[in-house]
Amino acid sequence: MLLGNSMKLDNSSRTEQRKFGILMAVCIGLIGLYRWWKHGFVELPTYFFAVAAVFLVLGLIAPPVLRPVLIVWMKFAEALNWVMTRILLTLAFVILIIPVRVIMKIVGHDPLNRAWDPTAATYWEEPEDQPKEFERYLDQF
């Protein structure tokens, strides 16, 4: 069960251990099937199916045996999450935000009107006219 905002998994729960065992069995089995298909159904990857069978049997019969594997797997997932978040955010910044900023700078577009105007008495902008009738507020979009 997921707990709070920290997204920690309750690895002592038999239900979570059982779900982990079954999920790992299915995923490893699918990888084995993919490899078997990719190599033209010539050589059956028995090691994938053997590992999947071990996970399935342990998940169904003795889920607590999978607890150490689940703990290591979750630590790996957290580390991968930490790394991938930084990589994806950096890529988004470099691919999206920096080019948009450079283009806006070249074009001279300033959406916040931050340019200094020494002749202006004030930088106040008049607000948009608001509807007077109440019904207009009920259907905003």
DRENPA-3360 file (N, C-alpha, C; in nm, 2 decimals, always signed):
BEGIN
1 = MLLGNSMK = +0.08/-0.12/+0.00/+0.00/+0.00/+0.00/+0.09/+0.12/+0.00 ~ +0.05/+0.22/-0.08/+0.13/+0.35/-0.08/+0.09/+0.43/+0.04 ~ +0.19/+0.49/+0.09/+0.17/+0.57/+0.22/+0.21/+0.71/+0.19 ~ +0.12/+0.80/+0.21/+0.14/+0.95/+0.21/+0.20/+1.00/+0.08 ~ +0.26/+1.12/+0.09/+0.32/+1.18/-0.03/+0.45/+1.13/-0.06 ~ +0.52/+1.05/+0.03/+0.65/+1.00/+0.00/+0.65/+0.88/-0.09 ~ +0.53/+0.83/-0.12/+0.52/+0.72/-0.22/+0.60/+0.60/-0.17 ~ +0.60/+0.57/-0.05/+0.67/+0.45/+0.01/+0.58/+0.34/+0.00;
9 = LDNSSRTE = +0.63/+0.22/-0.04/+0.56/+0.10/-0.04/+0.57/+0.02/+0.09 ~ +0.46/-0.03/+0.14/+0.47/-0.11/+0.26/+0.51/-0.25/+0.22 ~ +0.65/-0.27/+0.23/+0.70/-0.39/+0.19/+0.68/-0.51/+0.29 ~ +0.62/-0.48/+0.40/+0.59/-0.59/+0.50/+0.45/-0.65/+0.47 ~ +0.38/-0.59/+0.38/+0.24/-0.64/+0.35/+0.25/-0.76/+0.26 ~ +0.19/-0.87/+0.30/+0.18/-0.99/+0.22/+0.12/-0.97/+0.09 ~ +0.02/-0.88/+0.09/-0.06/-0.85/-0.04/+0.04/-0.78/-0.14 ~ +0.12/-0.69/-0.09/+0.21/-0.62/-0.18/+0.32/-0.71/-0.23;
17 = QRKFGILM = +0.37/-0.80/-0.14/+0.47/-0.90/-0.18/+0.41/-0.99/-0.28 ~ +0.29/-1.04/-0.26/+0.22/-1.13/-0.36/+0.21/-1.05/-0.49 ~ +0.16/-0.93/-0.49/+0.14/-0.85/-0.62/+0.28/-0.84/-0.69 ~ +0.38/-0.81/-0.61/+0.51/-0.79/-0.66/+0.56/-0.92/-0.73 ~ +0.54/-1.04/-0.67/+0.58/-1.16/-0.73/+0.51/-1.20/-0.86 ~ +0.38/-1.17/-0.86/+0.30/-1.20/-0.98/+0.34/-1.10/-1.09 ~ +0.35/-0.98/-1.05/+0.39/-0.88/-1.16/+0.52/-0.91/-1.22 ~ +0.62/-0.94/-1.13/+0.75/-0.98/-1.18/+0.75/-1.10/-1.27;
25 = AVCIGLIG = +0.67/-1.20/-1.23/+0.65/-1.32/-1.31/+0.59/-1.29/-1.45 ~ +0.49/-1.20/-1.45/+0.43/-1.16/-1.58/+0.53/-1.09/-1.67 ~ +0.60/-0.99/-1.61/+0.69/-0.91/-1.69/+0.81/-0.99/-1.74 ~ +0.87/-1.07/-1.66/+0.98/-1.16/-1.70/+0.93/-1.26/-1.81 ~ +0.81/-1.31/-1.79/+0.76/-1.40/-1.89/+0.73/-1.33/-2.02 ~ +0.68/-1.21/-2.02/+0.66/-1.13/-2.14/+0.80/-1.11/-2.21 ~ +0.90/-1.08/-2.13/+1.03/-1.05/-2.19/+1.08/-1.18/-2.26 ~ +1.06/-1.29/-2.19/+1.10/-1.42/-2.25/+1.02/-1.45/-2.38;
33 = LYRWWKHG = +0.89/-1.42/-2.38/+0.81/-1.44/-2.50/+0.86/-1.35/-2.61 ~ +0.89/-1.23/-2.58/+0.94/-1.14/-2.68/+1.07/-1.19/-2.74 ~ +1.16/-1.23/-2.65/+1.29/-1.28/-2.70/+1.27/-1.41/-2.79 ~ +1.18/-1.49/-2.75/+1.15/-1.61/-2.83/+1.10/-1.57/-2.96 ~ +1.00/-1.48/-2.97/+0.95/-1.43/-3.09/+1.06/-1.36/-3.18 ~ +1.14/-1.28/-3.11/+1.24/-1.20/-3.18/+1.34/-1.29/-3.25 ~ +1.37/-1.41/-3.19/+1.47/-1.50/-3.25/+1.40/-1.61/-3.34 ~ +1.28/-1.58/-3.38/+1.21/-1.67/-3.47/+1.16/-1.80/-3.42;
41 = FVELPTYF = +1.13/-1.80/-3.29/+1.07/-1.92/-3.22/+1.17/-2.04/-3.24 ~ +1.30/-2.01/-3.25/+1.40/-2.12/-3.27/+1.44/-2.18/-3.13 ~ +1.49/-2.09/-3.05/+1.54/-2.13/-2.92/+1.45/-2.08/-2.80 ~ +1.39/-2.16/-2.73/+1.31/-2.12/-2.62/+1.40/-2.07/-2.50 ~ +1.38/-1.94/-2.46/+1.46/-1.89/-2.35/+1.41/-1.94/-2.22 ~ +1.45/-2.06/-2.18/+1.40/-2.13/-2.06/+1.44/-2.05/-1.93 ~ +1.55/-1.98/-1.94/+1.59/-1.92/-1.81/+1.50/-1.80/-1.78 ~ +1.44/-1.74/-1.88/+1.34/-1.63/-1.84/+1.21/-1.70/-1.78;
49 = FAVAAVFL = +1.17/-1.80/-1.84/+1.05/-1.87/-1.79/+1.07/-1.93/-1.66 ~ +1.20/-1.98/-1.63/+1.23/-2.04/-1.50/+1.22/-1.94/-1.39 ~ +1.28/-1.82/-1.42/+1.28/-1.71/-1.32/+1.14/-1.66/-1.30 ~ +1.06/-1.65/-1.41/+0.92/-1.61/-1.40/+0.85/-1.71/-1.31 ~ +0.87/-1.84/-1.33/+0.80/-1.94/-1.26/+0.84/-1.93/-1.11 ~ +0.96/-1.91/-1.08/+1.01/-1.89/-0.94/+0.93/-1.77/-0.87 ~ +0.93/-1.66/-0.94/+0.86/-1.55/-0.89/+0.71/-1.58/-0.87 ~ +0.65/-1.64/-0.96/+0.51/-1.68/-0.95/+0.48/-1.77/-0.84;
57 = VLGLIAPP = +0.56/-1.87/-0.82/+0.54/-1.97/-0.72/+0.56/-1.90/-0.58 ~ +0.67/-1.83/-0.57/+0.69/-1.76/-0.44/+0.59/-1.66/-0.41 ~ +0.54/-1.59/-0.51/+0.44/-1.49/-0.49/+0.31/-1.55/-0.45 ~ +0.27/-1.66/-0.50/+0.15/-1.73/-0.46/+0.16/-1.81/-0.33 ~ +0.27/-1.87/-0.31/+0.28/-1.96/-0.19/+0.35/-1.90/-0.07 ~ +0.46/-1.83/-0.09/+0.54/-1.77/+0.02/+0.58/-1.63/-0.01 ~ +0.49/-1.54/-0.01/+0.52/-1.40/-0.05/+0.63/-1.33/+0.04 ~ +0.64/-1.37/+0.17/+0.74/-1.30/+0.25/+0.89/-1.33/+0.21;
65 = VLRPVLIV = +0.90/-1.44/+0.13/+1.04/-1.47/+0.08/+1.08/-1.36/-0.02 ~ +0.99/-1.30/-0.08/+1.02/-1.20/-0.18/+1.05/-1.06/-0.12 ~ +1.03/-1.05/+0.01/+1.05/-0.91/+0.07/+1.19/-0.85/+0.05 ~ +1.30/-0.93/+0.06/+1.43/-0.87/+0.03/+1.44/-0.82/-0.11 ~ +1.39/-0.90/-0.20/+1.39/-0.86/-0.35/+1.31/-0.74/-0.37 ~ +1.19/-0.73/-0.30/+1.11/-0.61/-0.32/+1.18/-0.49/-0.26 ~ +1.24/-0.50/-0.15/+1.31/-0.39/-0.09/+1.42/-0.34/-0.19 ~ +1.50/-0.43/-0.24/+1.61/-0.39/-0.33/+1.55/-0.33/-0.46;
73 = WMKFAEAL = +1.44/-0.39/-0.51/+1.38/-0.34/-0.63/+1.32/-0.20/-0.61 ~ +1.26/-0.17/-0.49/+1.21/-0.04/-0.47/+1.32/+0.07/-0.45 ~ +1.43/+0.03/-0.39/+1.55/+0.12/-0.38/+1.60/+0.15/-0.52 ~ +1.61/+0.05/-0.61/+1.65/+0.07/-0.74/+1.55/+0.16/-0.82 ~ +1.42/+0.14/-0.79/+1.32/+0.23/-0.86/+1.33/+0.37/-0.81 ~ +1.36/+0.39/-0.68/+1.37/+0.53/-0.63/+1.49/+0.60/-0.69 ~ +1.61/+0.52/-0.70/+1.73/+0.58/-0.76/+1.70/+0.61/-0.91 ~ +1.64/+0.52/-0.98/+1.61/+0.55/-1.12/+1.52/+0.67/-1.13;
81 = NWVMTRIL = +1.42/+0.68/-1.04/+1.33/+0.79/-1.04/+1.40/+0.92/-1.02 ~ +1.50/+0.93/-0.93/+1.57/+1.05/-0.90/+1.65/+1.09/-1.02 ~ +1.72/+0.99/-1.09/+1.80/+1.02/-1.20/+1.72/+1.07/-1.32 ~ +1.61/+0.99/-1.35/+1.53/+1.02/-1.47/+1.46/+1.15/-1.46 ~ +1.42/+1.19/-1.34/+1.35/+1.31/-1.32/+1.44/+1.43/-1.36 ~ +1.57/+1.42/-1.31/+1.66/+1.53/-1.34/+1.70/+1.53/-1.49 ~ +1.71/+1.41/-1.55/+1.74/+1.41/-1.69/+1.62/+1.47/-1.77 ~ +1.50/+1.43/-1.74/+1.39/+1.47/-1.82/+1.36/+1.62/-1.80;
89 = LTLAFVIL = +1.38/+1.67/-1.68/+1.36/+1.81/-1.65/+1.47/+1.89/-1.72 ~ +1.59/+1.85/-1.72/+1.70/+1.92/-1.79/+1.67/+1.92/-1.94 ~ +1.63/+1.80/-2.00/+1.60/+1.80/-2.14/+1.49/+1.89/-2.18 ~ +1.38/+1.89/-2.09/+1.27/+1.98/-2.12/+1.32/+2.13/-2.12 ~ +1.40/+2.16/-2.02/+1.45/+2.30/-2.01/+1.53/+2.33/-2.14 ~ +1.63/+2.25/-2.17/+1.72/+2.27/-2.28/+1.64/+2.27/-2.42 ~ +1.55/+2.18/-2.43/+1.48/+2.17/-2.56/+1.36/+2.26/-2.58 ~ +1.29/+2.30/-2.47/+1.18/+2.38/-2.48/+1.20/+2.52/-2.44;
97 = IIPVRVIM = +1.24/+2.54/-2.32/+1.24/+2.67/-2.25/+1.35/+2.76/-2.31 ~ +1.48/+2.71/-2.32/+1.59/+2.79/-2.37/+1.56/+2.84/-2.52 ~ +1.52/+2.75/-2.61/+1.49/+2.80/-2.75/+1.38/+2.91/-2.75 ~ +1.27/+2.89/-2.67/+1.17/+2.99/-2.67/+1.22/+3.12/-2.62 ~ +1.30/+3.12/-2.52/+1.35/+3.24/-2.46/+1.44/+3.31/-2.57 ~ +1.53/+3.23/-2.64/+1.62/+3.29/-2.74/+1.54/+3.35/-2.85 ~ +1.43/+3.28/-2.90/+1.35/+3.33/-3.01/+1.28/+3.46/-2.96 ~ +1.23/+3.46/-2.84/+1.16/+3.58/-2.79/+1.26/+3.70/-2.78;
105 = KIVGHDPL = +1.38/+3.67/-2.74/+1.48/+3.78/-2.72/+1.52/+3.83/-2.86 ~ +1.53/+3.74/-2.96/+1.57/+3.79/-3.10/+1.45/+3.87/-3.16 ~ +1.33/+3.83/-3.14/+1.21/+3.90/-3.19/+1.19/+4.03/-3.12 ~ +1.23/+4.03/-2.99/+1.20/+4.15/-2.91/+1.07/+4.15/-2.84 ~ +1.02/+4.03/-2.82/+0.89/+4.01/-2.75/+0.91/+4.00/-2.60 ~ +0.84/+4.09/-2.53/+0.84/+4.09/-2.38/+0.70/+4.08/-2.33 ~ +0.65/+3.96/-2.30/+0.51/+3.94/-2.26/+0.48/+4.00/-2.12 ~ +0.58/+4.03/-2.04/+0.55/+4.09/-1.91/+0.57/+4.25/-1.91;
113 = NRAWDPTA = +0.60/+4.30/-2.03/+0.63/+4.45/-2.04/+0.72/+4.50/-1.94 ~ +0.84/+4.44/-1.93/+0.94/+4.47/-1.83/+1.03/+4.59/-1.87 ~ +1.02/+4.63/-2.00/+1.11/+4.73/-2.04/+1.09/+4.86/-1.97 ~ +1.20/+4.93/-1.93/+1.20/+5.05/-1.85/+1.16/+5.17/-1.95 ~ +1.06/+5.24/-1.90/+1.01/+5.36/-1.98/+1.03/+5.48/-1.89 ~ +1.13/+5.56/-1.90/+1.16/+5.67/-1.81/+1.05/+5.78/-1.83 ~ +0.98/+5.79/-1.94/+0.88/+5.89/-1.96/+0.75/+5.85/-1.89 ~ +0.73/+5.73/-1.86/+0.60/+5.69/-1.80/+0.58/+5.74/-1.66;
121 = ATYWEEPE = +0.46/+5.79/-1.63/+0.43/+5.83/-1.49/+0.40/+5.71/-1.40 ~ +0.35/+5.61/-1.46/+0.31/+5.49/-1.38/+0.31/+5.37/-1.48 ~ +0.33/+5.25/-1.42/+0.32/+5.13/-1.50/+0.19/+5.06/-1.48 ~ +0.09/+5.12/-1.42/-0.04/+5.06/-1.39/-0.11/+5.04/-1.53 ~ -0.17/+4.92/-1.54/-0.25/+4.88/-1.65/-0.39/+4.87/-1.61 ~ -0.48/+4.93/-1.69/-0.62/+4.92/-1.65/-0.67/+4.78/-1.67 ~ -0.75/+4.74/-1.57/-0.80/+4.60/-1.58/-0.91/+4.59/-1.69 ~ -0.93/+4.47/-1.73/-1.03/+4.44/-1.84/-1.17/+4.46/-1.78;
129 = DQPKEFER = -1.26/+4.50/-1.86/-1.40/+4.52/-1.81/-1.46/+4.39/-1.77 ~ -1.52/+4.39/-1.66/-1.59/+4.27/-1.60/-1.73/+4.27/-1.63 ~ -1.80/+4.15/-1.66/-1.94/+4.15/-1.69/-2.02/+4.20/-1.56 ~ -2.13/+4.27/-1.59/-2.21/+4.32/-1.48/-2.32/+4.22/-1.44 ~ -2.37/+4.14/-1.53/-2.47/+4.05/-1.50/-2.42/+3.92/-1.44 ~ -2.49/+3.87/-1.34/-2.45/+3.76/-1.26/-2.44/+3.63/-1.34 ~ -2.53/+3.61/-1.44/-2.53/+3.49/-1.52/-2.40/+3.46/-1.60 ~ -2.33/+3.57/-1.63/-2.21/+3.55/-1.71/-2.10/+3.48/-1.63;
137 = YLDQF = -2.11/+3.49/-1.49/-2.01/+3.42/-1.41/-2.04/+3.28/-1.39 ~ -2.16/+3.23/-1.42/-2.20/+3.09/-1.41/-2.14/+3.01/-1.52 ~ -2.13/+3.06/-1.64/-2.07/+2.99/-1.75/-1.94/+3.06/-1.79 ~ -1.84/+3.03/-1.72/-1.71/+3.10/-1.74/-1.64/+3.05/-1.87 ~ -1.66/+2.93/-1.92/-1.59/+2.89/-2.03/-1.68/+2.87/-2.15;
% end
